[in-house]
């Protein structure tokens, strides 16, 4: 391995990998994951909120409305991009906890202010600001889960976390179905969709103040006493823990504290993984958000009424938190890369079938194929969040994940306009052909060049085979 940093966390990592799945460990994952709930809420809000703004006359009808929706989506993902790129380095320098503790406050305030606006421009502006908050949040959460979970439970940890996060999808769908179109207490329904998450985000912020810092991060920065104390408390809550061999005295400061820099992303073998994930994220977002963000609009384009489209979206959304619980059974049994490939291929196939539906097709077919796409996207999503956190070492994990993940944000900005363009000229069928093509690129990229990661020690990056790029 040519990366110049030196890992010093082996004793702590070995003790973490020896931990069983205790109640406290899973409780920490749950509390943490409810914070990421609001990123999914923020993204899931895009499609129904666009319809609400159209109903309220804030977005223009016709092709102008598609442009307004594209700008709204662009503002969302530009904010996520800025949060991801601008603050991921802080999570490596100052710790994971400082980011996920304070980012929810940022999001809560900005979302409430967005709900008070009366023009498309100001709504887009505050949408961007709110999205910066959740953009910084998810990177810290992914790093924390990867660093907290034992190697044999890492996939299940991400699957459970994804299930909790995706509870936001049916939450948004139910609220949208009840509130759009219409009003409550003389306040437009779309505004309530903005106000609702603020209270929940503040409650989660309060509960999460008691979470400790990542022990692997502490150890990588020479704070071994603190790291050992946190791991010892986890061991105390899991009396059946097997004690690993400790060849290093934990009270002795490491010879060299691991400090990563951006240039380390471009040194072999890390460079290959960086390029791999940039290509992956550029295309996966077209399939994932191309479906979820545009589903009601795509259904309306096929001749389905607004009310029915929201109803179909509601039915499909309930699969989002349930599917990861099914995947818990396979999360650590099969190689991550093949789970990603399977999800991408399934999205492509279901997408092409969905494109063939007409307004005369049965509701069962719309919902069944929509469920197929949603569940397949879900498989791909939880798998790649686990996968990318395993590809990079602790000193640069947040920076690396933030950098490669940022390309999904940039792609989402451009794909919003791309989908609006294709939808206006080729209809919903053309959009699903575009989605299927993007998923084919994802499957080929990961299938041909993705390294193995399942069951490997998190910080033993030399154990991960080179991608060969």
Secondary structure, DSSP 4 states (H G I P E B T S, - for coil): ---------HHHHHHHHT----HHHHHHHHHHHHHHHHHHHHHHHHHHHHHHHHHTTSSPSHHHHHHHHHHHHHHHHHHHHHHHHHHHHHHHHT-HHHHHHHHHHHHHHHHHHHTT--SHHHHHHHHHHHHHHHHHHHHHHHHHHHHHS-TTTHHHHHHHHHHHHTHHHHHHHHHHHHHSSSEETTEEHHHHHHHHHHHHHHHHHHHHTTPPPPHHHHHHTT-HHHHHHHHHHHHHT-TTPPPPP--S-TTSPPSS-----GGGGGSTTHHHHHHHHHHHHHHHHHHHHHHHTTHHHHHHHTT--HHHHHHHHHHHHHHHHHHHHHHTTTTTTS-HHHHHHHHHHHHHHHHHHHHT--TTS-HHHHHHHHHHHHHHHHHHHHHHHHHHHHSS-GGGHHHHHHHHHHHHHHHHHHHHHHHHHHHHHHHHHHHHHHHHHHHHHHHHHHHHHPPP-TT--TT-GGGSPP---
